[in-house]
Amino acid sequence: MAAPILALKDVRLADGATMLFDGVDLAIEPGVRASLVGRNGAGKSTLLKMLAGQIQPDAGDRFASPGARMVFVSQEPLITGATLLDYATAGGAAAHEAEAELMAFGLDPAKGTQGLSGGEIRRAALSRGFAEAPDVLLLDEPTNHLDIFAIQVLEDRLTQARCAALIVSHDRAFLERVTRRCFWLESRKVRRLDKGFAAFDDWSEQILATEADEFRRLNKALEREQHWLERGVTGRRARNEGRRRRLIAMRQQKATVLKEARGSLSMGLAAGDASGKRVAEARGLTKAFGERVIVKGFSTRIQRGDRVAIVGPNGAGKTTLVKLLLGELPADAGEIKLGTGLQIAYIDQARGELKEGQTLWDVLTDGGGDQIMVRGAPRHVAGYAKEFLFQDKQLRQPVSSLSGGERNRLLLARALARPANLLVLDEPTNDLDMETLDLLEDLLADFDGTLILVSHDRDFIDRLATSTIALDGRGRVVETPGGWTDFMGQNPGFFEDRNPGGAKAVQAAKAEPKKAAAKLTYKDQRRLEELDALIHKLPAEIAKLEAALADPTLYSRDPAGFDRIMKAGETARAALGAAEDEWLALEEKREALGS
């Protein structure tokens, strides 16, 4: 085996009184592509930063091969510079290399860095990472905010690149395609499996089963020693004192095991009252914004208990289709009929609902009291938060201190407290660890109601969806039974030309530089910026109005105020929908001009 290009030896690191790493060993050889798996909050991002040299350990050693270039792409990259090309070359990459990588990920090198979407930010950061030709590429949740086609480009780039890579990701399909080794961060140490991620589940379950057996044996031994202590310690002989000391050591060992035991996440989801058999029926649905056709002549019937996945490229109109199906947006042609008795819960994982100054307590209680209504019954906020693995000390901390996965769990905790018979989930898997994803999947599989799922997680779709609706971004919409794999098998070529081309596009771009892209007019660009600001502002206003309506005494105290707030909420939601639709049309126009 080759000598490692990057390694940690017996590393220890504490976060205050909490020990994050205690004797961590990890080595990466040239060309190795490995996954780093662990629960949210275990310290995966911190470990990546330590490998990148951004954080120093309290004890132990970090080794990097002399002259080796390390590139770290964080969960929340900061994009600076006048243009994307300026950003991509800021780390020393040659302009032609940076331009080729940007175009491979479907980005215009001349585009400004202000007002970028989450997907554009992620693609820009990845483009810069590859352009710098690293020897080791450290990627923290690289598939977040990417559509399936950008993920496939990333897979292509990783398999073609010569660099080593260590990847933190929740995307099972992605990890199975690109990794050949697994590192598992668990109980402050790192275990290693020299196989791809497809073998991780069986391997980790065997380890956990072995540890459970060892804990049971420790308990039995402790019971025997406790029995002896109660009967025989009065002899006071030296051998008895030694045995007593061993008993004390065993108690300490058990305490350590219990302290480090994996938390038990216990999400709950109760369906509301049963809806009618028909949830939604669309006939000849058509919607366009100017010349941009989103849906043309689409018909479907969603019935109680269906699990419908909606897929397509970023900007194809998935959110628009959801609004059409829910009757929140009028169609240009066709009709939509909604069923009776619908109780709709919409879970948006954009995190825009969370204000940085809020605490977890504020988010769960809407800013007041110590109770939260959970599926119709009052619960103390601390007890409910524990079901989602939040500790009491975290409740008064600002949401800005939470990791991405913890923020996602917080949003799920708030949304799942309310009864519903129709769940609409928009990218629910972002930043969640494998354990939480598995639990969420089980919860949704047992849900008695209907599910509409917008996602780019192929594995999650395959495990849950009973049918898949796909939009190609040009007005064509097709529905087939099954998940993502079933859809692609039944509709080869449906997304033709949507994949920018990955490694092949990089080579073509280097060989044939592209002409400068056309631009939006100054008026359109200003309007796009205004809409972007509005889209970020309105959800907070809506949340504030909804929080006011959540006061059970408001209507009896102030009926006129209740009606005023209700109307303000409806106006704000309508304005948000209109802004999103106009933004989508301008964004599509911008992309068309750059093609």
Secondary structure, 3 states (H helix, E strand, C coil): CCCCCEEEEEEEEEECCEEEEEEEEEEECCCCEEEEECCCCCCHHHHHHHHCCCCCCCEEEEEECCCCCEEEECCCCCCCCCEHHHHHHCCCCCHHHHHHHHHHCCCCCCCECCCCCHHHHHHHHHHHHHHCCCCEEEEECCCCCCCHHHHHHHHHHHHHCCCEEEEECCCHHHHHHHCCEEEEEECCEEEEECCCHHHHHHHHHHHHHHHHHHHHHHHHHHHHHHHHHHHHHHHCCHHHHHHHHHHHHHHHHHHHHHHHCCCCCCCCCCECCCCCCEEEEEEEEEEEECCEEEEEEEEEEEECCCEEEEECCCCCCHHHHHHHHCCCCCCCEEEEEECCCCCEEEEECCCCCCCCCCEHHHHHHCCCCCEEEECCEEEEHHHHHHCCCCCHHHCCCEHHHCCHHHHHHHHHHHHCCCCECEEEEECCCCCCCHHHHHHHHHHHHHCCCEEEEECCCHHHHHHHCCEEEEECCCECEEEEECCHHHHHHHCCCCCCCCCCCHHHHHHHHHHCCCCCCCCCCHHHHHHHHHHHHHHHHHHHHHHHHHHHHCCCCHHHHCHHHHHHHHHHHHHHHHHHHHHHHHHHHHHHHHHHHCC
